């Protein structure tokens, strides 16, 4: 298989979920072996930040990568779309420290990439082929994420939430671009109403609205769902994005109640072992 990049520029602008700032995102074709590289156009010298597991510095409510003294956070939705589109190389020019939230899903990113098109490059693709079981556990909270050998890319996820509206949700998908666009990409970020004020006092969620976040309280959902089990589908979207930081994966991901911390720990383990 050959490496790929975008056939043309893909542009998207909007508001950052946590920063609340307007952001312009321009995804540009890149040469073979460049990787997925954020370029901070708002900073003198246009520093680059490679979207790699080794560069993850924070996983509080979102995934952050940092390099050259600069960071970009809440990258998981964008990375998820790159993973499923099979794009290996791209310069991601961004004039803020966070991509736009769009509607809280990855669908907008996926669709602008799809519209731009994908082309092959004259270099062999470096796929992360899972050759044994790789697993990360959080025994204190009964959570884990693992990946096992599989000829393809599959994700099985069990979400566990104590809220009576949500409870235990499970989904299992063979990930293809066609399935992703209809069944996973539209799944949005979810927040508990009681958490919102605390998040904002921490400088988080400043750009979140009912147009970009699904909010629930003790009585019910404040805005309508795209899927009855939208939470677990968004968790699948996130784990696809977080694991792309190791590289494109051939294997079966199995997770129970996993989040960004466990996901990126597994990505680091894979990158160190197989990258």
C-alpha positions as CSV (number, residue, x, y, z in Angstrom):
1,X,0.0,0.0,0.0
2,X,1.2,3.5,-0.8
3,X,1.2,6.5,1.4
4,X,-1.4,9.2,0.8
5,X,-2.2,12.9,1.2
6,X,-5.0,15.2,0.3
7,X,-5.5,15.9,-3.4
8,X,-6.4,19.6,-2.7
9,X,-6.7,21.9,0.3
10,X,-9.5,21.3,2.7
11,X,-10.7,24.4,4.7
12,X,-12.9,24.7,7.8
13,X,-13.5,27.5,10.2
14,X,-15.5,27.7,13.5
15,X,-15.2,28.1,17.3
16,X,-13.0,26.1,19.5
17,X,-14.8,23.9,22.1
18,X,-12.8,24.8,25.1
19,X,-11.1,28.1,24.1
20,X,-14.3,29.7,22.6
21,X,-12.1,31.4,20.0
22,X,-12.7,31.6,16.3
23,X,-10.4,29.2,14.4
24,X,-9.4,28.9,10.8
25,X,-8.2,25.4,9.8
26,X,-6.5,24.8,6.4
27,X,-5.4,21.2,5.6
28,X,-2.8,21.1,2.8
29,X,-1.2,18.3,0.8
30,X,2.1,17.1,2.2
31,X,4.9,14.9,0.8
32,X,5.6,11.3,1.7
33,X,6.9,10.7,5.2
34,X,5.9,14.2,6.4
35,X,3.2,12.7,8.7
36,X,0.2,14.7,10.1
37,X,1.7,18.0,11.2
38,X,0.0,20.9,12.9
39,X,1.4,24.3,11.8
40,X,0.6,27.2,14.2
41,X,0.1,30.1,11.8
42,X,-0.7,32.5,14.7
43,X,2.8,32.2,16.2
44,X,5.9,33.8,14.7
45,X,8.0,31.2,12.9
46,X,5.0,29.0,12.3
47,X,6.1,26.2,14.7
48,X,5.2,22.6,13.8
49,X,3.7,20.1,16.1
50,X,3.7,16.5,14.9
51,X,0.5,14.5,15.7
52,X,2.4,11.7,17.3
53,X,1.8,9.7,20.5
54,X,5.1,10.7,22.0
55,X,4.0,14.3,21.9
56,X,0.9,13.9,24.0
57,X,1.2,16.0,27.1
58,X,-2.4,16.2,28.5
59,X,-5.6,14.2,28.3
60,X,-7.9,16.2,30.6
61,X,-11.2,16.4,28.7
62,X,-9.4,16.3,25.4
63,X,-6.1,15.1,23.8
64,X,-3.2,17.6,23.6
65,X,0.0,17.3,21.6
66,X,3.0,19.6,22.3
67,X,6.3,20.2,20.5
68,X,8.7,23.1,20.1
69,X,7.1,24.8,23.1
70,X,3.7,25.0,21.4
71,X,0.6,22.9,21.7
72,X,-2.6,22.0,20.0
73,X,-5.5,20.4,22.0
74,X,-8.9,18.8,21.3
75,X,-7.4,17.1,18.2
76,X,-9.1,13.7,18.6
77,X,-12.1,14.4,16.3
78,X,-9.8,15.6,13.5
79,X,-7.4,12.7,14.0
80,X,-10.3,10.3,13.9
81,X,-11.3,11.6,10.4
82,X,-7.7,11.4,9.2
83,X,-7.5,7.8,10.5
84,X,-10.6,6.5,8.7
85,X,-9.9,8.5,5.5
86,X,-6.5,6.8,5.3
87,X,-4.6,10.1,5.1
88,X,-0.9,9.6,6.0
89,X,0.5,13.1,5.3
90,X,-1.0,16.5,5.8
91,X,0.0,20.0,6.9
92,X,-2.7,21.2,9.2
93,X,-2.5,25.0,9.4
94,X,-4.3,26.4,12.4
95,X,-4.4,30.0,13.8
96,X,-5.3,29.0,17.4
97,X,-4.4,26.2,19.8
98,X,-7.5,24.2,19.2
99,X,-9.4,23.1,16.0
100,X,-13.0,24.2,15.5
101,X,-15.6,22.1,17.4
102,X,-18.1,22.1,14.5
103,X,-21.2,20.3,15.8
104,X,-19.2,18.3,18.4
105,X,-18.6,15.4,16.0
106,X,-16.0,14.6,13.3
107,X,-18.5,14.7,10.4
108,X,-17.5,18.2,9.1
109,X,-13.8,17.3,9.0
110,X,-14.5,13.9,7.4
111,X,-16.7,15.6,4.7
112,X,-14.2,18.4,3.8
113,X,-11.4,15.8,3.5
114,X,-13.6,13.6,1.3
115,X,-14.5,16.5,-0.9
116,X,-10.8,17.4,-1.3
117,X,-10.0,13.9,-2.3
118,X,-7.0,11.6,-1.5
119,X,-4.0,10.8,-3.7
120,X,-1.3,8.2,-3.5
121,X,2.4,9.1,-3.0
122,X,5.5,7.3,-4.2
123,X,6.3,5.7,-0.9
124,X,5.2,2.6,1.0
125,X,2.7,3.1,3.7
126,X,3.9,2.4,7.3
127,X,0.9,0.6,8.9
128,X,0.8,-0.4,12.6
129,X,0.1,-4.2,12.1
130,X,-0.9,-5.6,15.5
131,X,1.1,-8.9,16.1
132,X,0.0,-9.7,19.6
133,X,-2.2,-8.4,22.4
134,X,-1.4,-4.8,23.6
135,X,-3.4,-3.7,26.7
136,X,-3.6,-0.8,29.1
137,X,-5.6,-1.2,32.3
138,X,-6.9,1.2,34.9
139,X,-7.7,-1.4,37.6
140,X,-8.9,1.1,40.1
141,X,-11.8,2.1,37.9
142,X,-12.3,-1.2,36.1
143,X,-11.4,0.3,32.7
144,X,-9.2,-1.0,29.9
145,X,-8.3,-0.6,26.3
146,X,-6.6,-3.3,24.2
147,X,-5.8,-4.2,20.6
148,X,-5.5,-7.7,19.2
149,X,-4.4,-9.1,15.8
150,X,-7.1,-8.7,13.2
151,X,-7.1,-8.5,9.4
152,X,-8.8,-5.1,9.1
153,X,-9.8,-2.4,11.5
154,X,-12.5,-3.1,14.1
155,X,-13.6,-1.4,17.3
156,X,-15.7,-2.9,20.1
157,X,-16.5,-0.5,22.9
158,X,-18.5,-0.9,26.1
159,X,-19.4,2.5,27.7
160,X,-20.3,2.4,31.4
161,X,-22.2,5.4,32.9
162,X,-24.0,5.4,36.2
163,X,-26.7,7.8,34.9
164,X,-30.1,6.1,34.5
165,X,-30.5,7.6,31.1
166,X,-27.3,6.1,29.7
167,X,-26.2,3.0,31.7
168,X,-24.2,0.5,29.8
169,X,-23.9,0.9,26.0
170,X,-22.1,-1.4,23.6
171,X,-21.2,-1.1,19.9
172,X,-19.0,-3.2,17.6
173,X,-18.1,-1.9,14.1
174,X,-15.8,-2.9,11.3
175,X,-14.5,0.5,10.4
176,X,-14.8,1.6,6.8
177,X,-15.2,5.1,5.4
178,X,-18.7,4.4,4.3
179,X,-19.8,3.1,7.7
180,X,-17.9,5.8,9.6
181,X,-19.6,8.6,7.8
182,X,-23.1,7.4,8.7
183,X,-22.7,5.6,12.0
184,X,-19.8,7.1,13.9
185,X,-18.8,10.5,12.5
186,X,-22.1,12.2,13.4
187,X,-21.9,11.1,17.1
188,X,-21.3,14.3,19.2
189,X,-19.6,15.2,22.4
190,X,-21.7,14.7,25.5
191,X,-21.7,16.7,28.8
192,X,-23.6,16.5,32.1
193,X,-25.4,19.8,32.8
194,X,-24.0,19.9,36.4
195,X,-20.4,19.7,35.1
196,X,-20.7,22.7,32.8
197,X,-20.2,25.5,35.3
198,X,-17.2,23.7,36.9
199,X,-15.6,23.2,33.5
200,X,-16.0,26.8,32.5
201,X,-14.5,27.9,35.8
202,X,-11.4,25.9,34.8
203,X,-11.4,27.7,31.4
204,X,-12.9,24.7,29.6
205,X,-16.0,24.3,27.4
206,X,-16.1,28.1,26.7
207,X,-17.1,27.5,23.1
208,X,-19.7,24.7,23.9
209,X,-23.3,25.3,23.0
210,X,-26.3,23.2,22.4
211,X,-25.3,23.3,18.7
212,X,-22.0,21.5,19.5
213,X,-22.5,19.5,22.7
214,X,-25.3,17.0,23.7
215,X,-26.3,18.0,27.3
216,X,-28.2,15.8,29.7
217,X,-29.4,16.4,33.3
218,X,-31.2,14.3,35.9
219,X,-34.5,14.5,34.0
220,X,-33.4,13.8,30.4
221,X,-31.7,15.0,27.3
222,X,-31.8,18.8,26.6
223,X,-31.2,18.4,22.9
224,X,-32.3,15.6,20.6
225,X,-29.9,12.7,19.9
226,X,-28.6,11.5,16.6
227,X,-28.5,7.9,17.9
228,X,-30.0,6.3,20.9
229,X,-26.5,5.1,21.9
230,X,-24.7,8.3,20.8
231,X,-22.4,8.3,23.8
232,X,-20.7,5.0,22.9
233,X,-20.4,5.9,19.3
234,X,-18.6,9.1,20.2
235,X,-16.3,7.0,22.4
236,X,-15.5,4.9,19.4
237,X,-14.9,8.1,17.4
238,X,-12.5,9.3,20.1
239,X,-10.5,6.0,20.4
240,X,-10.0,5.9,16.6
241,X,-8.6,9.5,16.8
242,X,-6.4,8.9,19.8
243,X,-4.9,5.7,18.4
244,X,-4.1,7.4,15.1
245,X,-1.3,9.1,17.1
246,X,0.6,5.8,16.9
247,X,-0.1,5.5,13.1
248,X,-2.7,3.8,10.9
249,X,-3.7,0.6,12.7
250,X,-4.6,-2.9,11.4
251,X,-6.1,-4.7,14.4
252,X,-9.2,-5.1,16.6
253,X,-9.6,-2.5,19.4
254,X,-11.5,-3.6,22.4
255,X,-12.3,-1.1,25.2
256,X,-14.4,-0.9,28.4
257,X,-15.0,2.6,29.7
258,X,-11.8,3.9,28.2
259,X,-11.0,7.6,27.8
260,X,-8.2,9.8,26.4
261,X,-5.7,8.9,29.1
262,X,-5.9,5.1,28.4
263,X,-6.3,5.5,24.7
264,X,-3.1,7.7,24.3
265,X,-1.2,5.4,26.7
266,X,-1.9,2.5,24.3
267,X,-1.0,4.7,21.4
268,X,2.4,5.4,23.1
269,X,2.9,1.7,23.7
270,X,2.2,0.9,20.1
271,X,4.4,3.6,18.7
272,X,7.3,2.5,20.9
273,X,6.8,-1.2,20.0
274,X,5.7,-1.1,16.3
275,X,6.0,2.5,15.1
